[in-house]
């Protein structure tokens, strides 16, 4: 009596596999079948509904660590997901290490957004290390992940090797001076990062100066957001000096930087020379009368800026009048934001009298 042949995953007809897949969700396919065998991977990757499965979004309470483990493992073999988004506080260092291991193998994920998690420095270090090997990720957003200088160090080391990362957001990660210095050293070498963002109240003189020195030689970054409420005058002056030499930055956001008059005056002097910047944001930076006058004078000669945000400062009626005079002369600015200041009726009258075409002015 001949034995009955038992179909296996290496011989089962593709059409039958498709019929099985029709009864499964894309997420279930990835978690249940990902990595079982190469033939099954090849078949699921050609299954049309599964090809549309390109975004994983997990929110708080949506998955615990036990459930995250098979997902991280499946990502090693998945070839459809391009965006991984995770918002919550229930995946710790172990989860970060699992994801990092997957990223060392995965070649299709290009965007990673991880916000408000319990990743400690070691977890963040693991993710950073994975970027040494991964050549597919172009965007990383680790908003409020408590990276710290220790955890972020591995990210910055990876920046000296990685050639695909274009956008990095480390907002509210407490880098302090040590972390900022490490970042600065990486920026002197990296030639691919285009946008960088971090907010930190503890970056002061040494870190700010180190970053400024890096910006003198880095001409790849086009946008940088470095809101650092604790930055002192030497740091702002160093940054201003760097802007005289930098030839790559198009957009700079310095909101909440609490600049002293001498700092904003130094920045204004840089704007008289810089011809590359098109957008600058100085909102909530305690800009007072002396700083306002210096900026207005700079705008009379600057021919590069198209947008300037000065909302929520201490611009008084006299300062508003200075800006009105500058805006009659400057022909390149297209958008000026002066809301939430102290311009009064006289300042408002002067701004309303501007007759320039093509100017969007709010106050």
CORPE-V760262 format. One record per backbone hydrogen bond with DSSP energy under -1.0 kcal/mol. NH is the residue of the N-H (numbers start at 1). CO is the residue of the C=O. Records with the same first field share a line. If there is no record, write none. Layout:
# CORPE-V760262
NH: CO / CO
This chain:
# CORPE-V760262
11: 8
12: 8
17: 13
18: 14
19: 15
20: 16
21: 17
22: 18
23: 20
24: 21
29: 25
30: 26
31: 27
32: 28
33: 29
34: 30
36: 33
41: 37
42: 38
43: 39
44: 40
45: 41
46: 43
51: 47
53: 50
54: 52
56: 83
58: 85
62: 59
68: 64
69: 65
72: 68
73: 69
74: 70
75: 71
76: 73
77: 74
78: 74
82: 54
83: 54
84: 111
85: 56
86: 113
87: 58
88: 115
96: 92
97: 93
98: 94
99: 95
100: 96
101: 97
102: 98
103: 99
104: 100
105: 102
106: 102
110: 82
111: 82
112: 139
113: 84
114: 141
115: 86
116: 143
124: 120
125: 121
126: 122
127: 123
128: 124
129: 125
130: 126
132: 129
133: 130
134: 130
138: 110
139: 110
140: 167
141: 112
142: 169
144: 171
148: 173
151: 147
152: 148
153: 149
156: 152
157: 153
158: 154
159: 155
160: 157
161: 158
162: 158
166: 138
167: 138
168: 195
169: 140
170: 197
179: 175
180: 176
181: 177
182: 178
183: 179
184: 180
185: 181
186: 182
187: 183
188: 184
189: 186
190: 186
194: 166
195: 166
196: 223
197: 168
198: 225
200: 227
208: 204
209: 205
210: 206
211: 207
212: 208
213: 209
214: 210
215: 211
217: 214
218: 214
222: 194
223: 194
224: 251
225: 196
226: 253
231: 228
236: 232
237: 233
238: 234
239: 235
240: 236
241: 237
242: 238
243: 239
245: 242
246: 242
250: 222
251: 222
252: 279
253: 224
254: 281
256: 283
259: 285
264: 260
265: 261
266: 262
267: 263
268: 264
269: 265
270: 266
271: 267
273: 270
274: 270
278: 250
279: 250
280: 307
281: 252
282: 309
284: 311
292: 288
293: 289
294: 290
295: 291
296: 292
297: 293
298: 294
299: 295
301: 298
302: 298
306: 278
307: 278
308: 335
309: 280
310: 337
312: 339
314: 287
320: 316
321: 317
322: 318
323: 319
324: 320
325: 321
326: 322
327: 323
328: 324
330: 326
334: 306
335: 306
336: 360
337: 308
338: 362
342: 315
347: 343
348: 344
349: 345
350: 346
351: 347
352: 348
353: 349
354: 351
360: 334
362: 336
